[in-house]
Amino acid sequence: MSENQSSRLSGFYNLSQPARLAALKAWAALTDEEEAVLAGARGLTLERGEHMVENVAGLYTLPLGIATNFIVNGRETLVPMVIEEPSVIAGASLAAKLARAGGGFVADVDEPVMIGQLQVVDLVVPEAARVDVLRHREELLALANEVDPVLRRLGGGARDLEARVLESTPAGPMLVLHLAYDVRDAMGANAINTACERLAPRVEAITGGRVFLRILSNLADRRRARARVTIPETALAFGEFSGADVAAGIERAWAFAAADPYRAATHNKGIMNGIDAVVLATGNDWRASEAGAHAYAARSGHYTSLSAWRRDGQGQLVGSLELPLALGIVGGATRVHPTAQIALKILRVQTARELAEIVASVGLAQNLAAIRALSTEGIQRGHMSLHARQVAIAAGALGQEITAVADSLIRQGEIRSDRAEVILHELRGQR
């Protein structure tokens, strides 16, 4: 495995699946065992699944594809993505190719500080209880630091304790404590939840109240990831569209999402198409990423775009993305699921910080691909080819029939299951 390898794998899409796997094996120096996992011959077993979730009765498989062309912080990167939706991986790869004209993506992340919440109820004077808690702040932080000595040795642990009173809730006033806890290379849910549990009895003794909920918050706004890209407008030109027109269209499409929550929901869904696919591939919690992202998008009281796209007046399009992103490379499914371990190896990440930088960049790339298509030739053109193949398979097409039926559906402009069944019947009747 050479650090000088390029993620610009020309013709990767046109290779056979075995040839793609061979190229990936060379890129990441995969072992024969790891190659077999990706090929489906080995991997997650029922026995291992039994130790991951309850009531295991089977396994469910999704495709793992590779997004090419990515440069993140000057480093060539191939990105494994697990997703069932057509066009997402192709879109991310195309956007990453466009980004290369400006040097790729630049990304950074905050320190891996998660927030744990303790809800304190049944207080006589909540404001007085708040003062009492803050007076014992150092004691409580020291108590939280006793939870995980290994994490402490690695540089993590409790960082801060905040307290605020919610004066008016449907259940009356309550005190809410926020424990800021550095979880290093973990996602951190188990560590922060354990720390909150440890604090609860002492908080009750200090306040005279009752600690009810004690759990992490998925609005991890102390653990944000940011990605930025600058693309010369000339690199955006294609077909009948000039680079300036494409850039203007992207800016206008973003402005719509910035102002309108109905558009912003779909705009941000496109961002999460990219983010979730990498989060899932690496065994991380994509539901937590979704919850944090959408809550962050509404933090002003108005749901809006997570990204921004503007022309700089000097012939360049500048895009940026910021969102909470709590990811880990240790613990949980990340270290239990064989494919997740291979995904991290392909990404060549050594820290959770590096993983978050790549994931944010993929989110921004996917956003670019979606609004570029929407503002030029329309979203359906690139999407329909793979969608037609899925419809053909669902209708019962096999082998070469799949391509024949899909091509016919596209020519007719009617990509529906009933039409696929008719076409398949006609095709088989000609034999």
NORLINNOR-V326990 format. One record per residue. N is the residue number from 0. RES is the residue in one small letter. SS is DSSP state (H for helix, E for strand, - for the rest). PHI is phi in degrees with one decimal (* if undefined). OMEGA is omega in whole degrees, 0 to 359 (NA if undefined). Layout:
# NORLINNOR-V326990
n | res | ss | phi | omega
N | RES | SS | PHI | OMEGA
N | RES | SS | PHI | OMEGA
This chain:
# NORLINNOR-V326990
n | res | ss | phi | omega
0 | m | - | * | 182
1 | s | - | -109.8 | 177
2 | e | - | -69.3 | 180
3 | n | - | -90.1 | 178
4 | q | - | -63.8 | 179
5 | s | - | -101.7 | 175
6 | s | - | -83.1 | 177
7 | r | - | -83.0 | 184
8 | l | - | -89.3 | 183
9 | s | - | -61.0 | 178
10 | g | - | 77.6 | 182
11 | f | H | -57.4 | 181
12 | y | H | -61.9 | 184
13 | n | H | -85.0 | 178
14 | l | - | -72.1 | 172
15 | s | - | -70.3 | 181
16 | q | H | -60.6 | 177
17 | p | H | -61.4 | 180
18 | a | H | -68.3 | 176
19 | r | H | -63.0 | 180
20 | l | H | -64.5 | 178
21 | a | H | -64.1 | 178
22 | a | H | -65.2 | 179
23 | l | H | -68.2 | 178
24 | k | H | -61.4 | 178
25 | a | H | -69.1 | 181
26 | w | H | -60.4 | 187
27 | a | H | -102.3 | 183
28 | a | - | 52.0 | 180
29 | l | - | -71.1 | 175
30 | t | - | -78.1 | 176
31 | d | H | -60.8 | 178
32 | e | H | -63.4 | 180
33 | e | H | -66.7 | 176
34 | e | H | -61.3 | 180
35 | a | H | -65.8 | 177
36 | v | H | -62.4 | 180
37 | l | H | -67.3 | 180
38 | a | H | -77.0 | 178
39 | g | - | 91.9 | 180
40 | a | - | -75.6 | 178
41 | r | - | -137.4 | 179
42 | g | - | 127.6 | 182
43 | l | - | -63.8 | 180
44 | t | - | -110.5 | 176
45 | l | H | -60.4 | 180
46 | e | H | -62.2 | 179
47 | r | H | -71.1 | 178
48 | g | H | -60.0 | 179
49 | e | - | -59.0 | 181
50 | h | - | -95.9 | 180
51 | m | - | -99.5 | 181
52 | v | - | -138.3 | 183
53 | e | - | -88.2 | 171
54 | n | - | 54.8 | 183
55 | v | - | -64.0 | 179
56 | a | - | -126.9 | 181
57 | g | - | 179.8 | 179
58 | l | - | -122.2 | 180
59 | y | - | -126.8 | 187
60 | t | - | -114.2 | 173
61 | l | - | -124.6 | 178
62 | p | - | -69.8 | 171
63 | l | E | -111.6 | 178
64 | g | E | -113.2 | 183
65 | i | E | -120.6 | 173
66 | a | E | -87.0 | 183
67 | t | E | -103.1 | 170
68 | n | E | 80.1 | 187
69 | f | E | -76.2 | 165
70 | i | E | -121.9 | 180
71 | v | E | -124.9 | 183
72 | n | - | 53.0 | 176
73 | g | - | 80.1 | 184
74 | r | E | -111.1 | 177
75 | e | E | -66.2 | 187
76 | t | E | -141.6 | 166
77 | l | E | -95.7 | 188
78 | v | E | -119.6 | 174
79 | p | E | -75.4 | 182
80 | m | E | -134.8 | 177
81 | v | E | -109.6 | 184
82 | i | - | -162.7 | 179
83 | e | - | -102.8 | 186
84 | e | - | -87.0 | 178
85 | p | - | -65.7 | 171
86 | s | - | 81.0 | 182
87 | v | H | -66.8 | 182
88 | i | H | -67.1 | 177
89 | a | H | -63.0 | 180
90 | g | H | -64.3 | 179
91 | a | H | -62.4 | 180
92 | s | H | -64.2 | 179
93 | l | H | -63.9 | 180
94 | a | H | -63.3 | 178
95 | a | H | -64.6 | 177
96 | k | H | -65.1 | 177
97 | l | H | -62.9 | 182
98 | a | H | -65.2 | 180
99 | r | H | -60.6 | 180
100 | a | - | -64.0 | 178
101 | g | - | -110.5 | 178
102 | g | - | 94.5 | 179
103 | g | - | 89.4 | 184
104 | f | E | -96.8 | 173
105 | v | E | -114.0 | 185
106 | a | E | -137.2 | 173
107 | d | E | -151.7 | 181
108 | v | E | -136.7 | 175
109 | d | - | -74.5 | 172
110 | e | - | -61.7 | 187
111 | p | - | -78.4 | 183
112 | v | E | -100.3 | 177
113 | m | E | -98.2 | 180
114 | i | E | -114.7 | 171
115 | g | E | -107.4 | 183
116 | q | E | -112.3 | 171
117 | l | E | -120.3 | 180
118 | q | E | -97.1 | 183
119 | v | E | -109.7 | 183
120 | v | E | -120.6 | 179
121 | d | - | 59.3 | 179
122 | l | - | -97.9 | 178
123 | v | - | -71.5 | 179
124 | v | - | -130.9 | 184
125 | p | H | -55.9 | 181
126 | e | H | -64.3 | 177
127 | a | H | -66.0 | 178
128 | a | H | -63.4 | 178
129 | r | H | -61.0 | 180
130 | v | H | -62.5 | 180
131 | d | H | -62.3 | 180
132 | v | H | -63.2 | 182
133 | l | H | -65.8 | 177
134 | r | H | -67.3 | 179
135 | h | - | -103.4 | 186
136 | r | H | -54.9 | 183
137 | e | H | -63.9 | 177
138 | e | H | -61.6 | 182
139 | l | H | -67.6 | 177
140 | l | H | -63.6 | 178
141 | a | H | -63.6 | 179
142 | l | H | -65.6 | 178
143 | a | H | -64.2 | 182
144 | n | H | -72.7 | 178
145 | e | - | -78.3 | 188
146 | v | - | -66.4 | 187
147 | d | - | -136.6 | 181
148 | p | H | -63.0 | 178
149 | v | H | -65.0 | 178
150 | l | H | -61.1 | 178
151 | r | H | -62.6 | 180
152 | r | H | -64.1 | 180
153 | l | - | -83.7 | 178
154 | g | - | 102.1 | 180
155 | g | - | -95.0 | 178
156 | g | E | 121.3 | 183
157 | a | E | -66.3 | 182
158 | r | E | -115.2 | 186
159 | d | E | -161.9 | 175
160 | l | E | -137.3 | 179
161 | e | E | -118.1 | 179
162 | a | E | -141.1 | 178
163 | r | E | -144.5 | 180
164 | v | E | -101.8 | 171
165 | l | E | -93.7 | 188
166 | e | - | -67.9 | 187
167 | s | - | -130.1 | 173
168 | t | - | -131.3 | 177
169 | p | - | -59.7 | 179
170 | a | - | -107.3 | 179
171 | g | - | 93.6 | 182
172 | p | - | -67.4 | 178
173 | m | E | -154.6 | 176
174 | l | E | -102.4 | 179
175 | v | E | -121.9 | 177
176 | l | E | -102.1 | 175
177 | h | E | -116.7 | 175
178 | l | E | -97.1 | 176
179 | a | E | -89.7 | 191
180 | y | E | -136.5 | 180
181 | d | E | -81.9 | 186
182 | v | - | -106.8 | 177
183 | r | - | 55.7 | 187
184 | d | - | -93.9 | 177
185 | a | E | -96.8 | 169
186 | m | - | -64.7 | 166
187 | g | - | 104.1 | 184
188 | a | H | -60.1 | 183
189 | n | H | -64.9 | 181
190 | a | H | -64.0 | 184
191 | i | H | -70.6 | 179
192 | n | H | -65.4 | 178
193 | t | H | -64.9 | 178
194 | a | H | -63.0 | 179
195 | c | H | -64.2 | 177
196 | e | H | -61.4 | 181
197 | r | H | -65.0 | 183
198 | l | H | -77.2 | 190
199 | a | H | -53.6 | 182
200 | p | H | -60.8 | 181
201 | r | H | -68.5 | 178
202 | v | H | -63.1 | 178
203 | e | H | -63.9 | 179
204 | a | H | -65.4 | 181
205 | i | H | -71.6 | 188
206 | t | H | -94.7 | 186
207 | g | - | 77.4 | 180
208 | g | - | -101.1 | 180
209 | r | E | -122.1 | 176
210 | v | E | -79.9 | 182
211 | f | E | -96.9 | 177
212 | l | E | -79.5 | 172
213 | r | E | -145.9 | 188
214 | i | E | -162.7 | 179
215 | l | E | -66.6 | 170
216 | s | E | -104.5 | 176
217 | n | - | -84.3 | 169
218 | l | - | -87.0 | 186
219 | a | - | -83.6 | 187
220 | d | - | -77.3 | 170
221 | r | - | -91.4 | 184
222 | r | - | -126.9 | 184
223 | r | E | -92.7 | 175
224 | a | E | -116.8 | 180
225 | r | E | -131.7 | 175
226 | a | E | -133.8 | 182
227 | r | E | -142.6 | 178
228 | v | E | -145.6 | 177
229 | t | E | -125.8 | 185
230 | i | E | -124.0 | 174
231 | p | E | -59.0 | 181
232 | e | H | -58.4 | 180
233 | t | H | -60.4 | 181
234 | a | H | -74.4 | 183
235 | l | H | -89.3 | 183
236 | a | - | -66.4 | 172
237 | f | E | -161.7 | 179
238 | g | - | 53.2 | 181
239 | e | - | -88.3 | 185
240 | f | E | -100.3 | 176
241 | s | - | -76.1 | 179
242 | g | H | -60.2 | 180
243 | a | H | -64.2 | 179
244 | d | H | -65.9 | 179
245 | v | H | -63.6 | 180
246 | a | H | -60.8 | 179
247 | a | H | -64.4 | 179
248 | g | H | -65.9 | 178
249 | i | H | -63.6 | 179
250 | e | H | -62.8 | 181
251 | r | H | -66.9 | 178
252 | a | H | -64.4 | 178
253 | w | H | -64.2 | 181
254 | a | H | -58.6 | 177
255 | f | H | -59.5 | 181
256 | a | H | -67.0 | 180
257 | a | H | -65.5 | 187
258 | a | H | -98.4 | 190
259 | d | - | -124.9 | 183
260 | p | H | -65.9 | 179
261 | y | H | -66.4 | 176
262 | r | H | -74.5 | 182
263 | a | H | -60.9 | 180
264 | a | H | -61.5 | 180
265 | t | H | -75.2 | 177
266 | h | H | -58.3 | 181
267 | n | H | -72.0 | 175
268 | k | H | -61.1 | 177
269 | g | H | -63.3 | 176
270 | i | H | -60.3 | 183
271 | m | H | -71.9 | 172
272 | n | H | -53.6 | 180
273 | g | H | -72.8 | 184
274 | i | H | -64.3 | 183
275 | d | H | -60.0 | 184
276 | a | H | -64.5 | 178
277 | v | H | -79.2 | 178
278 | v | H | -59.6 | 179
279 | l | H | -66.9 | 180
280 | a | H | -60.3 | 183
281 | t | - | -95.2 | 175
282 | g | - | 76.5 | 179
283 | n | - | -92.3 | 187
284 | d | - | -90.2 | 182
285 | w | H | -72.2 | 177
286 | r | H | -67.8 | 177
287 | a | H | -65.2 | 178
288 | s | H | -62.5 | 178
289 | e | H | -62.2 | 182
290 | a | H | -60.2 | 181
291 | g | H | -64.6 | 182
292 | a | H | -63.5 | 185
293 | h | H | -72.7 | 174
294 | a | H | -64.3 | 179
295 | y | H | -65.8 | 179
296 | a | H | -65.4 | 182
297 | a | - | -107.6 | 188
298 | r | - | -63.2 | 180
299 | s | - | -84.1 | 187
300 | g | - | 95.3 | 177
301 | h | - | -128.3 | 180
302 | y | - | -68.9 | 187
303 | t | - | -144.3 | 182
304 | s | - | -67.8 | 174
305 | l | - | -80.2 | 183
306 | s | E | -111.7 | 174
307 | a | E | -142.1 | 179
308 | w | E | -133.4 | 180
309 | r | E | -139.4 | 170
310 | r | E | -80.8 | 185
311 | d | - | -92.2 | 180
312 | g | - | 79.3 | 180
313 | q | - | -123.1 | 176
314 | g | - | 83.3 | 181
315 | q | E | -131.7 | 173
316 | l | E | -102.4 | 183
317 | v | E | -117.2 | 178
318 | g | E | -119.1 | 179
319 | s | E | -146.6 | 181
320 | l | E | -145.1 | 174
321 | e | E | -140.2 | 178
322 | l | E | -164.1 | 174
323 | p | E | -67.9 | 182
324 | l | - | -148.3 | 181
325 | a | - | -100.9 | 183
326 | l | - | -124.8 | 178
327 | g | - | -134.9 | 174
328 | i | - | -121.6 | 176
329 | v | E | -130.7 | 176
330 | g | - | 80.3 | 176
331 | g | H | 61.1 | 182
332 | a | H | -64.0 | 180
333 | t | H | -56.2 | 181
334 | r | H | -105.4 | 179
335 | v | - | -105.6 | 183
336 | h | - | -82.5 | 184
337 | p | H | -58.8 | 182
338 | t | H | -70.2 | 177
339 | a | H | -62.9 | 178
340 | q | H | -64.0 | 178
341 | i | H | -67.8 | 179
342 | a | H | -59.2 | 178
343 | l | H | -65.0 | 178
344 | k | H | -67.0 | 178
345 | i | H | -63.0 | 181
346 | l | H | -71.5 | 180
347 | r | - | 60.8 | 179
348 | v | - | -97.7 | 178
349 | q | - | -110.6 | 182
350 | t | - | -138.7 | 175
351 | a | H | -64.3 | 178
352 | r | H | -60.2 | 180
353 | e | H | -62.9 | 178
354 | l | H | -62.6 | 181
355 | a | H | -64.2 | 178
356 | e | H | -62.0 | 179
357 | i | H | -68.1 | 183
358 | v | H | -62.0 | 178
359 | a | H | -62.6 | 179
360 | s | H | -64.4 | 178
361 | v | H | -65.2 | 177
362 | g | H | -60.6 | 179
363 | l | H | -68.7 | 178
364 | a | H | -63.7 | 181
365 | q | H | -64.2 | 176
366 | n | H | -61.7 | 178
367 | l | H | -61.0 | 182
368 | a | H | -60.6 | 184
369 | a | H | -68.2 | 184
370 | i | H | -77.4 | 172
371 | r | H | -64.7 | 179
372 | a | H | -65.2 | 181
373 | l | H | -59.5 | 187
374 | s | - | -88.9 | 179
375 | t | - | -124.9 | 187
376 | e | - | -88.2 | 182
377 | g | - | 95.1 | 187
378 | i | - | -72.4 | 189
379 | q | H | -73.9 | 188
380 | r | H | -56.9 | 180
381 | g | H | -76.1 | 185
382 | h | H | -79.6 | 192
383 | m | H | -68.6 | 184
384 | s | H | -60.0 | 180
385 | l | H | -69.9 | 179
386 | h | H | -62.2 | 179
387 | a | H | -61.7 | 178
388 | r | H | -66.3 | 178
389 | q | H | -63.6 | 179
390 | v | H | -64.1 | 179
391 | a | H | -62.3 | 179
392 | i | H | -63.2 | 180
393 | a | H | -62.5 | 179
394 | a | - | -80.1 | 177
395 | g | - | 108.4 | 180
396 | a | - | -66.1 | 181
397 | l | - | -129.7 | 173
398 | g | - | 51.7 | 183
399 | q | H | -69.0 | 177
400 | e | H | -61.2 | 184
401 | i | H | -59.7 | 180
402 | t | H | -65.1 | 181
403 | a | H | -62.9 | 180
404 | v | H | -67.5 | 180
405 | a | H | -61.6 | 180
406 | d | H | -61.7 | 180
407 | s | H | -66.2 | 178
408 | l | H | -61.1 | 181
409 | i | H | -66.4 | 179
410 | r | H | -60.8 | 182
411 | q | H | -79.2 | 180
412 | g | - | 70.8 | 180
413 | e | - | -130.3 | 183
414 | i | - | -95.5 | 182
415 | r | - | -133.2 | 183
416 | s | H | -65.3 | 181
417 | d | H | -66.1 | 177
418 | r | H | -68.4 | 179
419 | a | H | -62.1 | 180
420 | e | H | -64.4 | 179
421 | v | H | -64.6 | 181
422 | i | H | -62.0 | 180
423 | l | H | -64.4 | 178
424 | h | H | -61.5 | 179
425 | e | H | -65.1 | 181
426 | l | H | -62.1 | 182
427 | r | H | -72.5 | 179
428 | g | H | -72.5 | 179
429 | q | - | -82.8 | 184
430 | r | - | -83.2 | NA
